[in-house]
Amino acid sequence: MLTRREFVAAGAAGGALLLSSRALPAEEKQKLPQRTLGKTGVKVPILGLGTVALGALGDEAAALKLLNRAIDLGVTYIDTAPPRTRIAPFTGYSRAQKYIHAVLKERRKEVFIVTKCLETDGSKAMDLVASNLKELGVEQVDLIYTHSIGHAVYDFDALVADSGPMAALERAKKDGLCKFVGVTGHNRPEKFARVIQKRDIDVMMNAVNIVDRHTYAFEDIVWPTARKKNIGLVAMKVFGGGIVACKMPEKLREASLRFCLSVPEVALAVVGMRTIAELEQNVGWAAKFKPMTADEAKELKSETVALAKQWGVHLDKLDAKGESSRPLINT
């Protein structure tokens, strides 16, 4: 792993490294590297499966095939969410929890299962926890996130209040409905820095990639504080986001995964995958992962700064009240 000083000094941003993209053969069962997920003490694979794309498939047989293949290949961290909430009528996950339910019937002990709650009210959050467990067909999940707390829908004081959604998930943990609790978010990293001073969480998942590090920079703004608290760190939006087509140019995708996994103390990167080919390619990259060097990071800088200017604050578009602008940070 790079030291913190090397990582930040290099700018650790974008351009195209000419890296091999050999996909893992279907018959090859290669064990993925494992890391400890912060204070949870749990070992997880460095690659997790995001299920937005899976839920959007609309093909249960294909979804079950992909889920089982992922577990066979060691991608046993599965991240999901309900199809809708009171606040967000469409979350993008569609049938994902239903598909996972079918797999968990046979393979629950093999999987670290994660779900989410996007609710501003504590009692409504508890209702959603119960609904998620029912949809997944389990009595307990490993981790539940208060989801997308950078969203403008969350008032800060209400979010961290004892009657709020974060406190509700802490009660769910105490009641044995989940083992761990956390927060996720795509934007407003400064808000996260305030939140983790107010509530006790186990895990944090944020949008981190070689392009958006110039715009959002969670790994520089909030993750250093999270590390001091031994909060487990998870990267998402590794390829820039998107359900069907990711924003990241194909030639930069392995470099972006390497970037995320080279951040100090990061446990894993969660990547949405909708085909066996995508799954096996990402598993192949993760299985042969080597930390990004300072020289490689320098080579990446100019191209990803240019892409960051093109992309702009694209993750703020998830908000009804998105930021109109945000200056580039690491240029």
Secondary structure, DSSP 8 states (H G I E B T S, - for coil): ---HHHHHHT----S----------TT------EEE-GGG--EEESEEEE-HHHHTT--HHHHHHHHHHHHHTT--EEE---S--SS-S--S-TTHHHHHHHHHHHHGGG-EEEEEE--SSHHHHHHHHHHHHHHHT-S-EEEEEE--TTSTTS-HHHHHSTTSHHHHHHHHHHTTSEEEEEEEESS-HHHHHHHHHHS--SEEEEE--TTGGGTT-HHHHTHHHHHHTT-EEEEE-TT---SSS-SS-GGGHHHHHHHHHHSTTEEEEEEE--SHHHHHHHHHHHHT-----HHHHHHHHHHHHHHHHHH-SGGGGGSTT--S-------
